Amino acid sequence: MATRELQVLGQPEAPRERADALRNRVRILAAARAMLLRMPADALCMDALCAEAGVGKGTLYRRFVDKAALLHALLDEDERALQEDVRASFHGVARGARARAQAVELLEKLHGFVIEHADILAAAEASAKPSARWASAPYAWRRELLVLMLEQAGGAPRGEAEHVADLLLSSLAAEVAVRALRCQGRVAVQRQARAWFEGALASLAPSSGA
């Protein structure tokens, strides 16, 4: 199962960077990580980041078009690791009940990623442009893989599978995770999410290949 090259949310595909541009990117991300050790992600200020990194605003915004793009860049390595884990876990998509089980497993992995990075993802979602999440490369990768599993699980037509995938992925909004984690522990939140995924997918009719 091939993975796609990722682009940071809100930015075009990055060209090969000059050495000085790469140094600035590394410096900015290092400064942002240092600041996030002292404050929550939603309190991170781009002006303060310029001072912390020792770069001008022009340099910062040439690298990251907005705060959401910066925050997603901080998770780029973990996002790639997630995709590699998914690729290694699913050697092709099954059919029928097995495809539904794969979809639940995929959703659990995606939910775990959100739980692990809830603070940064919630701040990124809050500061992003409207609909930016739906247009991002990471979301497109999640959606396409889930749609394929849904098609194989219940024989649903493409349009229906896409709608169900969007409904399921919308439940993975980081703010939902943040609010849940304020009230209860991670284990309980993940158990409830699995029950929701299983219940939602159980309604899919098995395909003829089940």
N, C-alpha and C positions, 0 to 999 in steps of 0.2 A: 504494500500500500504506500504509494508515494506521498511525500509531504511537499508542501508548497513553500517557496521562498517567501518569507514574511516581509512586510513593510510596516513601519511604525504607523500607528493610527493617525490619520490626518496629514500624512506626508506622502509624496510620490516616491517611486523607487529611487533609492539613493545611488548616485553615480560613484565610481571609485574615488575615494577621498584623497586629497593631497595630504602630505605629512603634517603640515601645520593645521589643517582642518581636522584631521584625526586627533591631533593632540588637544585641540580645543574641545572636541566632543568628549574625549576621555576626561578632561579636566572638569567639564560641566557636569557630567554624570557622577563623577567622584564627589564633587561639591554637593550635589543634590542628595546623594546617599548619606553624606555626613550630616546634612541638615535634617534628614528624616530620622536620624537617631535622636534628635533633640526636639522634634515637633511632629504632630500628625501631618499626613500628606495634604489635607485640605488647608493647612495653615502655611504651606510653602509658598513664598512670594517670589515671583520672577526677578524683581528688582534686587531683592536680598540675595538671590542666587547669583546674579551678576557679580555682586560684591564678593561673595564667598569664593567664586571661581576665578575672580580677577579678569573678567572679560567684559566687553561692552555689550549693550543691548543688541546692537546689530549682529554681533557674532552669535549671541544666544539665539536670536530669532531666525538667523540663517540656518542654524542647525535644527531648531525645534520651533515649529510654527506657532505653538501655543503650549500651555501647561499640560494639556491632555497628552500631546505628542511626547513631551518630556517624560511624563510618568509612565507611559507605555514603553518608552525606550528603556527605562530602568528594568522592565520585566522581559525585555527581548530574549535574554539568555534563557530564562525560565520558560518562556513560551516555546522556544525551540526545543528545549528538553521535553516539554509536554508533548509536542508533536512527535518527537522521536519515540517516546514511551508508547504513544498510541500506535505508531507504525509498527513497533515491535510486538505489541499486544494483539493486533488484529491482522492475521495473515489472510486477507481477503474477507469479504462479507458473506455470511452464511445466508440461509433462507428460513422463513417461517419462525418457529419459536426460538431457534438459535439466534436469528438476526435480532429478535426482540431482546434477548439476553445481552447481545453485544451492544445494543443501543443503551440499555440500562448501565452497562459497564462504562461505556463512553461518557454518558451523562454524569456518572459518579466521578470519573476522572476530571471532567471539566468543572464540576461543582467543587471538588477538592482544590483545584487551582484557584478558584474564586475565594474559597475560605482562607487559603494560605496567604493570598495577597489582597484581602478584602479592603483594607484601608487605602492602598494605592489605587486600586481599580475604582473604588467608589469616588475618590477625588478626581480621577481621570474622567469618569462618566459625568460627574457634575460640572466639570469645566469644559467638556467637549461641545462642539457645535451640534445643533439638533441633527439627529439621524446619523451622526458620525460613526457610532458603534456599528450600525447595520451595514455601512459602506466599507468597513475596515477589512483588511486581508485576514486577520485572525478569525473574525466572525464568519467570513465567507468559507474559510476552511472548515470550521466547526459545522456550519450549516450544510455544506455539500456532503460531508461524510455522514451526518445524521440523516439527511434525506435519502441517501443510498440505502442505509440500514432500514429505514421506514418502508421504502419501496419493497425491499426484500422480505420484510417482516409480515406485511399484511397485503401485499399486492396493490397498495394504494396508487392511484394515478399521480403523476408528478406534481400537479398543482396542490393536491391534498397533502402529499408528503411534505411539500415546502411549507404549507400553512402550519401543519402540526409541528414541524421542526422549529419554526419561529415561535410558536407558543411555548414549546419546551425550553428553548434557549432564553426566552424572555424571563423565565423563572430564575435564571442564573445571573440576573442583575446584581452587581456587587452591593448596592444599598440594601437589598433584601437580606443578603448574608450579614451585613453589618448590624442591621436591626435584630436579626435572630440571635446573633452572638452576644448581644447586650443582655439578652434575657436568659440564655441557657448555654450549656457547654457545646463544644464542637462535636462531640460524639452524638449528642442528641440531635443537633441540627443535621448532621449527615445521615442519621438514621431516618429522620423525617423526610429528607430529600429523596432517599432511595425509595421509600414507600410511595411518595408522590410519582416518581418516575415509573415505578412498576405499575401503579394503578392507571396512569395515563396510557401506557403502552399496552396494557392488558385489553383495552377496548379495540385494538386493531385486530381485524379478522385475519386468521392465518391464510397464507397463500396456498395455492394448490401444491407447492413444493414443500410444505411443512411436514 
